[in-house]
């Protein structure tokens, strides 16, 4: 009988522990296998692979990066049915890639990482999980920034007597037909599920703190003939992928170097509003007051038409309290309104600048990663390695997020960088690697200086890109091909190289 990866025991020790089985985890495992390494496992808290594309299954869930670019370069998919793929297709792609790349036998599901503590004497990580303890020479964290929902801090929210859930934890068992639904938040998830739920809900009230910029979604079906051609000649998929990549890099030119171009896109966005919303008062409500790009620019063809429907209202007064059967807002003159609702759907995003995994990773000095970053914000050399945390590799770490292109591209560059470091660790005279504090400060200083001239810093908004110190610690501030060039060679000179203990050599 074949034993499932859920039933298999954790090994006592591994060379590499990979945490998470989304794009980052699967890409890392595939790279390890290509390098001939078998001394690793993937730790997954859920029961299957897929990461954020497994967890986010809300109605209308889809990617806002074209499918050809939002995929792994070593696993091209000829079967995308649309230019922008939906969640079920992306989830299926990740499952198929994990299977075809031989990753699944190395997965340990239903195993939540509780703590990883660096043992400086043994020069390895001691890892406690919900399924037991193991040690690892190195850890590659592929948990990403979209893994833990962010819940709003609103007075009385725990007293709500109806049904409440976050979009990343969608209650498919809860029927919204005829219900009065409150949607809190107007980010990337909300603009996708609002048009879907308003079709059956009795009434939807969208509580909007800040109006987002929304551009048309240039989506189209990919014909059977195209898909057949891609299956027959896979090399043909490289051309549209490169074209899409180049186009998205041009977006960065406007965001970071020539912001005077952005009003052209703003005019298109305003025309998009005007075509869908005849009511001037509603148009005014949903028109942003900051520079396009400062917050995440969203893509949708049906969000504005949904807001114009008679069973949808947009409420811009701030929420001050939640009652057992309603949401209370307060106007600028102090007047309060109670909006009676049956269900609250939270479209409030994720914990990005305080990534939850940081509270579970304890470094050389006994402090966890979150404590290290509490005073300064997230900092890591090339967004991947952290001083004081030997043999720790953080995929989609600080300054690797994207405001203009595919995060998957950055993940693959980080995986390549990490594989170079892991190759160094296989040398007999190397037991541990960690970046010098000077190298981290130099890298972060350069990134911070570049960031100051971007729309993300100058656009006149407050966004989830910024941390509590006002620093933008999430995004890469320039072209991604420059990042690729930076991490093409592993900079050993920027690292403290720890030799094995004498006892280890003797053993």
PLY file of the C-alpha trace (Angstrom):
ply
format ascii 1.0
element vertex 507
property float x
property float y
property float z
element edge 506
property int vertex1
property int vertex2
end_header
0.00 0.00 0.00
1.27 3.50 -0.86
1.72 5.66 2.22
0.49 9.25 1.78
2.80 12.12 2.60
0.42 13.06 5.41
0.95 9.66 7.04
4.73 9.54 6.57
6.77 10.43 9.62
9.01 13.44 9.70
12.69 12.53 9.32
14.91 13.17 12.31
17.18 15.43 10.26
17.21 16.99 6.81
19.73 19.01 4.90
17.09 21.50 3.78
13.67 22.16 5.25
11.33 23.98 2.85
8.33 25.65 4.49
5.24 26.06 2.32
4.04 24.48 -0.91
2.98 27.43 -3.02
4.99 28.77 -5.95
8.08 29.37 -3.79
8.10 25.98 -2.09
7.48 24.02 -5.28
10.13 26.00 -7.18
12.69 25.35 -4.43
11.93 21.63 -4.24
12.15 21.29 -8.02
15.52 23.08 -8.03
16.84 20.79 -5.28
15.79 17.74 -7.27
17.43 19.08 -10.43
20.61 19.56 -8.38
20.49 15.90 -7.35
19.55 16.55 -3.74
17.12 14.30 -1.91
17.87 15.36 1.68
14.90 17.68 2.10
11.22 17.83 2.96
8.50 20.40 2.43
6.54 21.32 5.53
2.92 22.26 4.79
0.36 23.30 7.41
-2.59 22.41 5.15
-3.55 19.12 3.53
-2.47 19.86 -0.04
-0.16 22.04 -2.12
-1.13 25.41 -3.54
-0.39 28.11 -0.97
-2.48 31.24 -1.39
-4.16 29.73 -4.49
-5.42 26.87 -2.36
-6.59 29.07 0.49
-8.24 31.85 -1.53
-11.27 30.35 -3.22
-13.73 33.24 -2.98
-16.15 33.80 -5.87
-14.42 35.44 -8.81
-10.90 34.78 -7.50
-8.35 35.25 -10.28
-4.85 36.55 -10.90
-4.19 40.11 -12.06
-0.93 39.14 -13.78
-1.24 37.44 -17.19
-1.07 33.66 -17.03
1.95 33.36 -19.30
4.05 35.38 -16.86
2.42 34.17 -13.66
3.88 30.68 -14.01
7.20 28.97 -13.48
9.66 29.23 -16.36
10.64 25.56 -16.07
7.00 24.42 -16.11
5.25 26.22 -19.00
1.53 25.53 -19.23
0.02 25.26 -22.71
-3.48 24.79 -21.31
-4.30 28.19 -19.81
-7.82 28.95 -21.03
-7.69 32.70 -20.45
-5.14 35.49 -20.60
-5.75 36.01 -16.85
-6.22 32.71 -15.07
-8.81 31.98 -12.42
-8.04 30.44 -9.04
-9.12 26.88 -9.93
-6.77 26.85 -12.95
-3.81 28.21 -10.96
-4.40 25.75 -8.14
-4.60 22.88 -10.66
-1.39 24.13 -12.31
0.48 24.08 -8.99
-0.83 20.61 -8.16
0.17 19.30 -11.58
3.60 20.95 -11.43
4.29 19.46 -7.99
3.32 16.05 -9.30
5.23 16.25 -12.59
8.37 17.66 -10.96
8.41 14.82 -8.42
7.86 17.10 -5.44
4.90 15.38 -3.77
6.83 12.50 -2.12
8.83 15.09 -0.18
5.78 16.90 1.19
4.63 16.50 4.78
1.09 17.83 5.03
-0.87 18.92 8.11
2.44 19.89 9.69
2.44 23.44 11.02
5.77 25.03 11.91
5.57 26.10 15.55
9.15 27.20 16.13
12.56 27.00 14.49
15.48 27.81 16.79
19.10 28.07 15.70
21.42 25.86 17.78
24.80 27.57 17.55
26.70 24.66 19.10
25.26 22.06 16.75
25.14 24.58 13.87
21.68 23.59 12.72
18.03 24.49 13.19
15.87 22.72 15.76
12.36 22.74 14.36
9.20 22.05 16.32
6.08 21.26 14.30
2.56 20.14 15.05
3.66 16.65 14.00
6.94 16.40 15.87
10.49 17.74 15.99
13.35 17.56 13.53
16.62 19.31 12.82
17.71 20.96 9.58
20.98 22.34 8.30
19.11 25.07 6.41
15.59 26.43 6.14
14.00 27.92 3.04
10.81 29.81 3.91
8.31 29.85 1.08
5.36 31.05 3.12
4.94 34.34 1.26
3.21 37.50 2.39
-0.35 36.48 1.51
-0.60 33.62 3.98
-2.25 35.08 7.08
-5.42 37.21 6.81
-5.39 40.62 8.44
-8.42 41.30 10.60
-9.62 44.86 11.26
-9.45 46.37 14.75
-13.00 47.69 15.09
-14.81 48.22 18.37
-17.42 45.53 18.97
-16.51 43.36 16.02
-16.44 40.27 18.23
-20.04 40.95 19.26
-21.44 40.50 15.76
-24.20 37.88 15.95
-24.41 37.14 12.23
-21.90 35.34 10.02
-18.49 36.92 9.50
-15.50 35.65 7.56
-12.40 36.84 5.70
-12.25 36.49 1.93
-9.26 34.14 2.32
-11.41 31.85 4.49
-14.54 31.89 2.39
-17.57 30.20 3.89
-18.84 28.25 0.89
-21.38 26.59 3.17
-23.02 29.95 3.90
-25.73 30.99 1.44
-25.83 34.74 0.81
-29.08 34.59 -1.14
-31.34 37.44 -0.07
-28.99 38.53 2.73
-27.87 41.99 3.70
-24.09 41.79 3.25
-21.45 44.21 4.49
-18.14 44.17 2.64
-15.32 45.83 4.56
-12.43 46.74 2.28
-11.99 47.58 -1.39
-8.75 45.83 -2.29
-7.85 43.25 -4.91
-10.06 40.52 -3.43
-13.14 42.69 -2.86
-13.27 44.02 -6.40
-13.42 40.41 -7.59
-16.01 38.98 -5.22
-18.37 41.97 -4.94
-19.64 41.58 -8.54
-20.27 37.90 -7.85
-22.10 38.09 -4.52
-24.32 41.03 -5.45
-26.08 38.76 -7.98
-27.75 36.73 -5.24
-27.51 38.91 -2.13
-30.50 41.00 -1.17
-28.31 44.04 -0.61
-24.56 44.69 -0.49
-22.99 47.64 1.31
-19.35 48.22 0.39
-17.55 50.09 3.18
-14.79 51.98 1.40
-12.04 53.73 3.30
-10.04 54.73 0.20
-11.14 54.42 -3.40
-8.68 52.30 -5.43
-7.56 52.94 -8.98
-9.18 50.31 -11.22
-8.19 49.86 -14.85
-9.89 47.68 -17.48
-8.87 44.04 -17.44
-7.58 43.12 -20.92
-8.71 39.53 -20.63
-9.58 37.13 -23.42
-10.18 33.45 -23.98
-7.26 31.44 -25.37
-8.59 29.38 -28.24
-8.32 25.61 -28.56
-6.18 26.10 -31.63
-3.67 28.23 -29.69
-3.52 25.69 -26.91
-3.04 22.83 -29.35
-0.23 24.73 -31.03
1.49 25.41 -27.70
1.25 21.72 -26.78
2.77 20.72 -30.10
5.51 23.37 -30.09
6.18 24.35 -26.44
8.96 26.76 -27.45
6.30 29.07 -28.88
5.18 29.92 -25.35
8.42 31.79 -24.73
7.55 34.63 -27.10
4.30 35.80 -25.42
5.91 35.32 -22.02
8.82 37.57 -22.94
6.52 40.14 -24.53
4.34 40.33 -21.43
7.43 40.56 -19.21
8.85 43.43 -21.27
5.54 45.31 -21.24
5.25 45.04 -17.47
8.81 46.28 -17.03
7.74 49.38 -18.96
5.09 49.99 -16.30
7.94 50.32 -13.82
9.38 53.12 -15.95
6.28 55.19 -15.16
6.10 54.19 -11.50
9.75 54.83 -10.70
11.30 57.12 -13.30
8.75 59.13 -15.28
5.70 59.69 -13.09
4.52 62.43 -15.43
3.23 59.56 -17.60
0.79 58.40 -14.92
-1.94 61.03 -15.57
-2.48 59.35 -18.96
-3.39 56.11 -17.18
-5.50 58.05 -14.67
-7.55 59.53 -17.48
-8.20 56.03 -18.82
-9.24 54.91 -15.33
-11.64 57.85 -15.00
-13.16 57.04 -18.39
-13.56 53.48 -17.10
-15.58 54.88 -14.16
-17.66 57.15 -16.35
-18.62 54.38 -18.77
-19.94 52.19 -15.96
-21.41 54.64 -13.44
-23.93 57.28 -14.58
-24.55 58.68 -11.08
-22.17 61.64 -10.53
-22.28 61.28 -6.74
-21.21 57.65 -6.93
-18.57 58.49 -9.54
-17.13 61.02 -7.13
-17.08 58.47 -4.31
-15.09 55.91 -6.28
-12.61 58.33 -7.89
-9.24 58.17 -6.09
-7.51 61.29 -4.80
-3.93 59.99 -4.91
-1.53 59.26 -7.76
-2.18 56.04 -9.68
0.25 53.36 -8.57
0.71 54.64 -5.01
-1.55 51.82 -3.87
-1.89 48.60 -5.78
-3.52 49.27 -9.16
-6.44 46.90 -9.70
-7.91 45.36 -12.84
-11.62 44.70 -13.32
-14.31 45.00 -15.96
-17.27 44.27 -13.68
-16.52 46.04 -10.39
-17.83 49.49 -11.34
-20.93 48.10 -13.10
-21.64 46.13 -9.91
-21.44 49.27 -7.76
-24.00 50.92 -10.03
-26.60 48.21 -9.40
-29.67 49.10 -7.27
-28.85 46.49 -4.62
-25.34 47.86 -3.98
-24.34 50.93 -1.94
-20.90 52.42 -1.37
-20.44 53.83 2.14
-17.48 56.17 2.61
-18.10 57.32 6.18
-15.73 55.61 8.58
-16.76 52.56 10.60
-16.70 53.29 14.32
-18.39 50.22 15.77
-19.91 46.85 14.99
-23.14 45.88 16.77
-24.64 42.37 17.02
-26.75 43.05 13.92
-25.16 46.02 12.22
-22.24 48.25 11.31
-22.10 51.80 12.63
-20.55 54.61 10.60
-19.87 58.20 11.56
-19.97 61.16 9.19
-17.65 64.17 9.29
-20.21 66.16 11.33
-20.47 63.40 13.95
-23.76 61.89 12.81
-24.02 58.14 13.19
-25.79 55.61 10.97
-26.52 51.97 11.75
-26.39 49.69 8.71
-28.26 46.49 9.54
-26.55 43.45 8.04
-26.75 39.67 8.23
-23.22 38.84 7.06
-19.89 40.64 7.12
-17.23 39.74 4.56
-13.78 41.07 5.37
-11.72 42.05 2.35
-9.01 43.53 4.54
-5.93 41.89 3.08
-3.03 40.17 4.79
-0.27 40.74 7.34
2.48 41.84 4.93
4.95 44.03 6.82
4.77 41.86 9.96
4.91 38.43 8.40
3.63 35.87 10.92
6.46 33.40 10.32
8.84 35.96 11.80
7.39 35.29 15.26
8.37 31.61 15.03
12.00 31.88 13.86
14.55 32.32 16.67
18.05 33.36 15.68
21.51 33.19 17.15
20.87 35.67 19.98
17.61 34.08 21.18
15.34 36.73 19.67
12.85 35.93 16.97
12.87 37.53 13.55
9.90 39.78 14.35
11.78 41.18 17.36
14.85 41.84 15.22
12.77 43.79 12.75
10.59 45.60 15.31
12.83 48.66 15.52
13.88 48.97 11.89
11.26 47.22 9.76
12.01 44.19 7.61
15.61 44.01 6.41
17.43 41.28 4.50
20.29 41.03 2.03
18.74 40.77 -1.44
15.46 40.23 0.38
16.57 36.70 1.24
19.07 36.35 4.11
19.20 38.02 7.54
22.14 38.81 9.80
21.99 36.69 12.96
19.96 33.96 11.27
22.43 31.50 9.75
21.29 29.24 6.92
17.90 30.97 6.75
16.53 31.87 3.33
13.38 33.97 3.11
11.65 33.77 -0.26
9.39 36.74 -0.99
11.10 38.49 1.89
11.54 42.27 2.25
11.89 44.31 -0.94
11.01 41.46 -3.28
7.29 42.17 -3.74
6.07 43.62 -7.01
3.98 46.65 -7.81
4.24 46.21 -11.56
4.98 42.62 -12.59
4.97 38.95 -11.57
6.12 37.86 -8.12
6.87 34.44 -9.62
9.75 35.95 -11.60
11.31 37.23 -8.37
10.76 33.91 -6.64
12.72 32.11 -9.33
15.64 34.55 -8.99
15.65 34.05 -5.21
15.58 30.30 -5.62
18.62 30.49 -7.88
20.42 32.66 -5.31
19.46 30.27 -2.51
20.69 27.25 -4.47
24.10 28.90 -4.81
24.21 29.39 -1.05
23.16 25.80 -0.41
25.97 24.66 -2.71
28.42 26.64 -0.55
27.05 24.87 2.53
27.89 21.49 1.00
31.59 22.33 1.05
33.39 20.44 3.85
34.79 23.61 5.42
31.45 25.45 5.55
28.79 24.76 8.19
26.85 28.00 8.21
26.41 31.24 6.27
24.88 34.54 7.30
25.15 37.99 5.78
27.23 40.60 7.54
25.27 43.45 9.12
27.26 45.85 6.94
26.19 44.09 3.74
22.54 44.17 4.83
22.73 47.88 5.72
24.39 48.69 2.41
21.76 46.81 0.40
18.83 48.24 2.36
20.25 51.76 2.13
20.48 51.50 -1.64
16.94 50.18 -1.92
15.58 52.88 0.39
17.24 55.63 -1.63
15.83 54.27 -4.88
12.41 53.94 -3.30
12.17 57.63 -2.43
11.72 58.62 -6.08
8.96 56.11 -6.84
5.22 56.68 -6.90
4.90 54.29 -3.96
6.71 56.86 -1.82
5.54 60.06 -3.53
2.00 59.23 -4.59
0.21 60.81 -1.64
-1.33 57.72 -0.09
-0.98 55.32 2.81
-0.74 51.71 1.69
0.06 48.21 2.86
3.41 48.64 1.10
4.48 50.77 4.09
5.33 49.50 7.56
4.70 51.18 10.91
7.88 53.26 10.47
6.70 54.65 7.15
9.31 52.66 5.21
8.29 50.75 2.12
9.76 47.38 2.99
7.70 45.20 0.68
8.55 46.28 -2.88
11.53 46.14 -5.20
12.00 49.75 -6.41
13.41 49.23 -9.88
13.49 46.83 -12.84
13.40 43.13 -12.02
16.10 42.34 -14.57
18.44 44.40 -12.38
17.54 42.21 -9.41
18.24 39.14 -11.55
21.65 40.53 -12.37
22.39 41.26 -8.70
21.68 37.72 -7.51
23.18 35.89 -10.49
26.38 35.27 -8.48
26.45 34.46 -4.79
28.47 37.19 -3.00
30.50 35.15 -0.51
32.38 38.29 0.53
29.14 39.68 1.97
28.76 36.69 4.29
30.21 35.40 7.52
31.28 31.85 6.78
31.27 29.56 9.83
33.49 26.51 9.70
32.37 23.22 11.26
33.13 22.71 14.95
36.21 20.64 15.59
34.10 17.91 17.14
32.01 17.79 13.98
35.12 17.42 11.83
36.41 14.65 14.04
33.10 12.84 13.87
0 1
1 2
2 3
3 4
4 5
5 6
6 7
7 8
8 9
9 10
10 11
11 12
12 13
13 14
14 15
15 16
16 17
17 18
18 19
19 20
20 21
21 22
22 23
23 24
24 25
25 26
26 27
27 28
28 29
29 30
30 31
31 32
32 33
33 34
34 35
35 36
36 37
37 38
38 39
39 40
40 41
41 42
42 43
43 44
44 45
45 46
46 47
47 48
48 49
49 50
50 51
51 52
52 53
53 54
54 55
55 56
56 57
57 58
58 59
59 60
60 61
61 62
62 63
63 64
64 65
65 66
66 67
67 68
68 69
69 70
70 71
71 72
72 73
73 74
74 75
75 76
76 77
77 78
78 79
79 80
80 81
81 82
82 83
83 84
84 85
85 86
86 87
87 88
88 89
89 90
90 91
91 92
92 93
93 94
94 95
95 96
96 97
97 98
98 99
99 100
100 101
101 102
102 103
103 104
104 105
105 106
106 107
107 108
108 109
109 110
110 111
111 112
112 113
113 114
114 115
115 116
116 117
117 118
118 119
119 120
120 121
121 122
122 123
123 124
124 125
125 126
126 127
127 128
128 129
129 130
130 131
131 132
132 133
133 134
134 135
135 136
136 137
137 138
138 139
139 140
140 141
141 142
142 143
143 144
144 145
145 146
146 147
147 148
148 149
149 150
150 151
151 152
152 153
153 154
154 155
155 156
156 157
157 158
158 159
159 160
160 161
161 162
162 163
163 164
164 165
165 166
166 167
167 168
168 169
169 170
170 171
171 172
172 173
173 174
174 175
175 176
176 177
177 178
178 179
179 180
180 181
181 182
182 183
183 184
184 185
185 186
186 187
187 188
188 189
189 190
190 191
191 192
192 193
193 194
194 195
195 196
196 197
197 198
198 199
199 200
200 201
201 202
202 203
203 204
204 205
205 206
206 207
207 208
208 209
209 210
210 211
211 212
212 213
213 214
214 215
215 216
216 217
217 218
218 219
219 220
220 221
221 222
222 223
223 224
224 225
225 226
226 227
227 228
228 229
229 230
230 231
231 232
232 233
233 234
234 235
235 236
236 237
237 238
238 239
239 240
240 241
241 242
242 243
243 244
244 245
245 246
246 247
247 248
248 249
249 250
250 251
251 252
252 253
253 254
254 255
255 256
256 257
257 258
258 259
259 260
260 261
261 262
262 263
263 264
264 265
265 266
266 267
267 268
268 269
269 270
270 271
271 272
272 273
273 274
274 275
275 276
276 277
277 278
278 279
279 280
280 281
281 282
282 283
283 284
284 285
285 286
286 287
287 288
288 289
289 290
290 291
291 292
292 293
293 294
294 295
295 296
296 297
297 298
298 299
299 300
300 301
301 302
302 303
303 304
304 305
305 306
306 307
307 308
308 309
309 310
310 311
311 312
312 313
313 314
314 315
315 316
316 317
317 318
318 319
319 320
320 321
321 322
322 323
323 324
324 325
325 326
326 327
327 328
328 329
329 330
330 331
331 332
332 333
333 334
334 335
335 336
336 337
337 338
338 339
339 340
340 341
341 342
342 343
343 344
344 345
345 346
346 347
347 348
348 349
349 350
350 351
351 352
352 353
353 354
354 355
355 356
356 357
357 358
358 359
359 360
360 361
361 362
362 363
363 364
364 365
365 366
366 367
367 368
368 369
369 370
370 371
371 372
372 373
373 374
374 375
375 376
376 377
377 378
378 379
379 380
380 381
381 382
382 383
383 384
384 385
385 386
386 387
387 388
388 389
389 390
390 391
391 392
392 393
393 394
394 395
395 396
396 397
397 398
398 399
399 400
400 401
401 402
402 403
403 404
404 405
405 406
406 407
407 408
408 409
409 410
410 411
411 412
412 413
413 414
414 415
415 416
416 417
417 418
418 419
419 420
420 421
421 422
422 423
423 424
424 425
425 426
426 427
427 428
428 429
429 430
430 431
431 432
432 433
433 434
434 435
435 436
436 437
437 438
438 439
439 440
440 441
441 442
442 443
443 444
444 445
445 446
446 447
447 448
448 449
449 450
450 451
451 452
452 453
453 454
454 455
455 456
456 457
457 458
458 459
459 460
460 461
461 462
462 463
463 464
464 465
465 466
466 467
467 468
468 469
469 470
470 471
471 472
472 473
473 474
474 475
475 476
476 477
477 478
478 479
479 480
480 481
481 482
482 483
483 484
484 485
485 486
486 487
487 488
488 489
489 490
490 491
491 492
492 493
493 494
494 495
495 496
496 497
497 498
498 499
499 500
500 501
501 502
502 503
503 504
504 505
505 506
